[in-house]
Amino acid sequence: MPEPIILGYDPETLRERIDVEAAEARLDEVRQYRSLAALTEQVVLLRMLGRLDEAFEVAQAAYRQSRFTGAREDALGARMRRAQVQHYQGKLDTALVELTGCVDEAVAHEWHEHAGFALQYRGRVKFEQADYRGALTDFEAAQDHRERQGVPPSQLEPTTFAIRVTRAVLEGAESPADDAPLGVGIPTLDA
């Protein structure tokens, strides 16, 4: 079993706390592959490692490749990951616009899994912009979509954690400590 990469979540930023060595080792393993799945994983790993320029380049390549497949859901997933990188680059307004388009498309097509992830990501951007009420609305909607999809409770942890932290901020309480279970892997769309 591979080493867990995501160890939990930061209660102030909602960003992943990672095992850097495990992330770098996994990146070395998938770097040689050019499939959409491999590019997707590379984007996630590079973003979490803070190598944002590289992450954006790979995200662009993944988006271009997803457009060639003709699967709109693949293109939507690639757009969400690209917007996540833009969020981490500090391009909050750009990320918010892109993620809003992703939410609209996913909801219109009833792609609950994608809607849940897009709402989760958009909520993180709103959280960083101190729009806590908007963030909470997005996180709760994300949880609803993901539950409709039948996501196991262990994979809902980033969303439930974000909801707890955001409610605590709105209530003026101290953010709860990160008690996400250890050993969280890299989900297909989330991270």
C-alpha positions, 0 to 999 in steps of 0.5 A: 500500500502506498504512503498516504499523501494527504494527512489532513487539512489546515483549519485556517486555509482548508488546504491539504496538509501533505507528506511532501516525500510521499507526494514527490515519490508519487510524482516521480512515478507518474511523471513519465505517463501522458494519459489524462488520468496521469496528467490529472494526478500530476496537476494535483501533486504539483499544486499540493507541492506548491509548484504552481507554474508547472501545475498550470502548464500540466493543467493546460495540457490536461485540458487540451487532451480532454477536449480531444477525447470529446467527453464533456465531463473530462473537460469539465474536470480538467477545467476544475483542476486548472481553476484550483491551480489559479486559486493557489496562484492567488488568482481568486477572481479568475478561479471563482469565475471559472468554477462558477461556470463549472458548477453551472455546467455540472448542475445543468447536466446533473453530474452530481459528482462534478457538481460536488467537487466544483462547489467544494472548490468554489467554496474554498475560493470564497472562504479565502475571500472571506465570503464565509456565508457564500462558502458555507452555502457552497460546501453544504451544496457540495455535500448534498451533491456528493451524498446523492452520488453515494460517496462514502463517508470517508471521502466526504471528510474534506467537505464536512471539515470545511463546513465545521470550520466555516460554521465556527468562523461564522459563529466567531468560535475558534476553528476546530482542530484538524481531525481528518483521518490519516491516510487519505489518498488522492481522490479522482477529482478532490484534493 
